[in-house]
């Protein structure tokens, strides 16, 4: 785990101080926050005064994202940016990640399920699940199930699910057995 203490940054704020109180003392976790919409969401929540958890699969990308977020606004007292490793294609990684989050936080105000993969060739994860299904649905499902108690402890806990229009380009649909890495004769209820 890496936590960026924001007291060392002296850049100019992007928002007026009175507007930044909107999210002060909130904890926000964003999956897929090293680039794209996730990184922009992290910068925005941070600029509003929230403490942000960045997730990463590659440590260098995570560190770069933390630097980008910290440089986006002047920190408020007690505000931080934390980065934790998360691979939604690995059930072990999701479990370890949730344990770390539970140990680090008393409550979670906002969970943004943003991470996703697309355009990969068909392959099974180490858990035997098709990689798109594992990252885009199953991993987030397990993440929410394990962190729901922290979200319920927040005064106004929220879960935000980001989706893509990529589904419009699907030309064939895999069967549920295929998504779960099962063969024709295998039972789904194992």
TITOR-525648 format. One line per field, with one value per residue (C-alpha): residue in one letter; chain; z, x, y. Coordinates in steps of 0.1 Angstrom, whole numbers, plus 5000, padded with zeros to 4 digits. Layout:
r: (a, ...)
c: (A, ...)
w: (Z, ...)
u: (X, ...)
v: (Y, ...)
! end
This chain:
r: (x, x, x, x, x, x, x, x, x, x, x, x, x, x, x, x, x, x, x, x, x, x, x, x, x, x, x, x, x, x, x, x, x, x, x, x, x, x, x, x, x, x, x, x, x, x, x, x, x, x, x, x, x, x, x, x, x, x, x, x, x, x, x, x, x, x, x, x, x, x, x, x, x, x, x, x, x, x, x, x, x, x, x, x, x, x, x, x, x, x, x, x, x, x, x, x, x, x, x, x, x, x, x, x, x, x, x, x, x, x, x, x, x, x, x, x, x, x, x, x, x, x, x, x, x, x, x, x, x, x, x, x, x, x, x, x, x, x, x, x, x, x, x, x, x, x, x, x, x, x, x, x, x, x, x, x, x, x, x, x, x, x, x, x, x, x, x, x, x, x, x, x, x, x, x, x, x, x, x, x, x, x, x, x, x, x, x, x, x, x)
c: (A, A, A, A, A, A, A, A, A, A, A, A, A, A, A, A, A, A, A, A, A, A, A, A, A, A, A, A, A, A, A, A, A, A, A, A, A, A, A, A, A, A, A, A, A, A, A, A, A, A, A, A, A, A, A, A, A, A, A, A, A, A, A, A, A, A, A, A, A, A, A, A, A, A, A, A, A, A, A, A, A, A, A, A, A, A, A, A, A, A, A, A, A, A, A, A, A, A, A, A, A, A, A, A, A, A, A, A, A, A, A, A, A, A, A, A, A, A, A, A, A, A, A, A, A, A, A, A, A, A, A, A, A, A, A, A, A, A, A, A, A, A, A, A, A, A, A, A, A, A, A, A, A, A, A, A, A, A, A, A, A, A, A, A, A, A, A, A, A, A, A, A, A, A, A, A, A, A, A, A, A, A, A, A, A, A, A, A, A, A)
w: (5000, 4992, 5007, 4994, 5021, 5005, 5029, 5008, 4976, 4972, 4938, 4931, 4939, 4911, 4932, 4957, 4993, 5002, 4973, 4983, 5016, 4996, 4999, 5028, 5050, 5024, 5013, 4976, 4960, 4922, 4903, 4870, 4882, 4865, 4833, 4815, 4832, 4865, 4867, 4859, 4885, 4911, 4903, 4906, 4939, 4952, 4941, 4961, 4992, 4993, 5002, 4972, 4968, 4934, 4922, 4900, 4884, 4875, 4903, 4880, 4866, 4901, 4913, 4882, 4888, 4925, 4914, 4888, 4914, 4941, 4917, 4906, 4937, 4970, 4997, 5027, 5062, 5066, 5029, 5012, 4981, 4986, 4960, 4964, 4940, 4925, 4897, 4891, 4871, 4902, 4931, 4954, 4944, 4950, 4984, 4995, 4983, 5003, 5034, 5030, 5024, 5055, 5076, 5063, 5065, 5090, 5062, 5024, 5011, 4974, 4954, 4917, 4897, 4866, 4857, 4827, 4798, 4762, 4729, 4744, 4727, 4745, 4775, 4809, 4841, 4867, 4883, 4851, 4842, 4808, 4813, 4801, 4824, 4853, 4851, 4840, 4861, 4885, 4900, 4907, 4920, 4946, 4954, 4962, 4982, 5004, 5008, 5013, 5051, 5048, 5024, 5047, 5076, 5056, 5062, 5025, 5010, 4972, 4945, 4910, 4882, 4850, 4818, 4781, 4748, 4736, 4740, 4708, 4688, 4700, 4672, 4691, 4727, 4748, 4768, 4805, 4806, 4783, 4804, 4834, 4816, 4817, 4791, 4775, 4801, 4832, 4858, 4866, 4903, 4914)
u: (5000, 5012, 4997, 5005, 5003, 4991, 5005, 5037, 5019, 5017, 5001, 4971, 4937, 4913, 4882, 4873, 4879, 4842, 4832, 4859, 4841, 4814, 4833, 4857, 4861, 4847, 4865, 4862, 4874, 4877, 4886, 4904, 4917, 4951, 4938, 4907, 4874, 4887, 4917, 4895, 4870, 4898, 4911, 4876, 4867, 4901, 4895, 4863, 4881, 4877, 4904, 4908, 4919, 4935, 4936, 4963, 4976, 5010, 5028, 5044, 5010, 4996, 5023, 5019, 4981, 4987, 5011, 4986, 4958, 4979, 4990, 4954, 4945, 4958, 4951, 4928, 4938, 4935, 4930, 4951, 4955, 4961, 4970, 4962, 4969, 4938, 4934, 4897, 4905, 4920, 4897, 4927, 4936, 4901, 4900, 4934, 4924, 4891, 4910, 4934, 4905, 4886, 4918, 4924, 4889, 4861, 4836, 4835, 4814, 4817, 4827, 4831, 4831, 4849, 4876, 4871, 4887, 4876, 4888, 4909, 4910, 4890, 4910, 4903, 4917, 4936, 4902, 4889, 4866, 4865, 4887, 4861, 4834, 4859, 4871, 4839, 4813, 4824, 4853, 4832, 4803, 4827, 4842, 4808, 4797, 4829, 4828, 4791, 4794, 4818, 4795, 4765, 4786, 4789, 4762, 4752, 4772, 4770, 4779, 4785, 4788, 4804, 4794, 4804, 4786, 4809, 4781, 4766, 4794, 4788, 4781, 4779, 4771, 4790, 4771, 4771, 4791, 4817, 4820, 4826, 4852, 4830, 4828, 4796, 4789, 4799, 4774, 4769, 4760, 4795)
v: (5000, 5035, 5066, 5100, 5126, 5157, 5182, 5184, 5197, 5234, 5238, 5260, 5247, 5240, 5249, 5276, 5264, 5266, 5243, 5218, 5211, 5192, 5159, 5165, 5135, 5112, 5080, 5072, 5040, 5039, 5007, 5013, 5046, 5047, 5061, 5073, 5080, 5064, 5088, 5118, 5107, 5104, 5139, 5153, 5136, 5147, 5183, 5182, 5172, 5135, 5109, 5086, 5050, 5043, 5007, 4994, 4962, 4977, 4996, 5022, 5032, 5034, 5057, 5079, 5081, 5091, 5118, 5131, 5132, 5148, 5175, 5182, 5202, 5215, 5190, 5196, 5186, 5148, 5142, 5115, 5094, 5057, 5031, 4994, 4965, 4950, 4925, 4919, 4887, 4871, 4861, 4859, 4895, 4907, 4890, 4904, 4939, 4938, 4928, 4957, 4982, 4968, 4972, 5008, 5023, 5024, 5033, 5037, 5066, 5060, 5029, 5035, 5003, 5015, 4990, 4969, 4951, 4947, 4933, 4905, 4872, 4844, 4832, 4818, 4834, 4813, 4808, 4792, 4821, 4840, 4871, 4897, 4883, 4880, 4916, 4934, 4916, 4888, 4907, 4938, 4916, 4900, 4934, 4949, 4919, 4921, 4959, 4964, 4965, 4995, 5012, 5007, 5023, 5055, 5081, 5082, 5054, 5051, 5025, 5039, 5014, 5027, 5009, 5010, 5011, 4984, 4958, 4972, 4957, 4921, 4898, 4865, 4857, 4832, 4807, 4808, 4776, 4791, 4822, 4800, 4779, 4748, 4720, 4708, 4681, 4701, 4711, 4748, 4740, 4727)
! end
